[in-house]
Amino acid sequence: MAEPKKADKAPGGKGGGAAGRGGQAPARPKGGKGAPAADPAAPASVSGTVPPRMRERFRTAVVPAMMKERGYGNPFQVPRLAKVVINMGVGEGKENAKVLDFATADLQAISGQKPIITRAKKSIANFKLRENVPIGCKVTLRGPRMYEFLDRLVNVALPRVRDFKGVPPKGFDGRGNYNMGLKEQIIFPEIVYDKVDKVRGMDITMVTTARTDEEAKALLTHLGVPFRTAEA
């Protein structure tokens, strides 16, 4: 006697999965876990990334001004800022590692980027210095952080220097780079004076793509760096 055939399961039965329980399964939206895809045409303020105003000033005002002033035929001929290096020497760090932690915290607050520890390259007996001993910290800024730091340095920090008459124009190295020094880190508003263990200075190097010091000075002047006049 032949066995009776089993009845086929209905599409809406228990074995039909998501499609069986409610017809066709709903399509997942694109863009991840159910979130709508981001609109690429949305303004920068909506996405939370506002471009640095110093970089926008360079693109909209500095480039046309230098092309007209110096006769550049191409916008890419205009020199630009490549990087900013901030170096803070901490000589007493070889004896007390906690001092180096304070200096690193101050430099990180000022630059918005974690510094690296600089170490001695060789031993010097007269200075009681041994090779590979931590003696300072430095940070290299590029891109948006570089422009944001320069904006705060020019418009906020330098005006807070006592009896400020401008930065010396003799800090160029002959290859389009400018070096300047600051005696106090407390001129930056990010530093809380009550939490400072010691007032210490720093060296700031602005590296540009200019081939001559004259071009570099013109670039930094247009960016707002206040150079000292001959009378001052």
Secondary structure by P-SEA (a helix, b strand, c coil): ccccccccccccccccccccccccccccccccccccccccccccccccccccaaaaaaaccaaaaaaaaccccccccbbbbcbbbbbbbbccccccaaaaaaaaaaaaaaccbbbbbbbbcccccccccccccccccccccccaaaaaaaaaaaccccccccccccccccccccccbbbbbbcccccccccccccccbbbbbbbbbbcccccaaaaaaaaaaaccccccccc
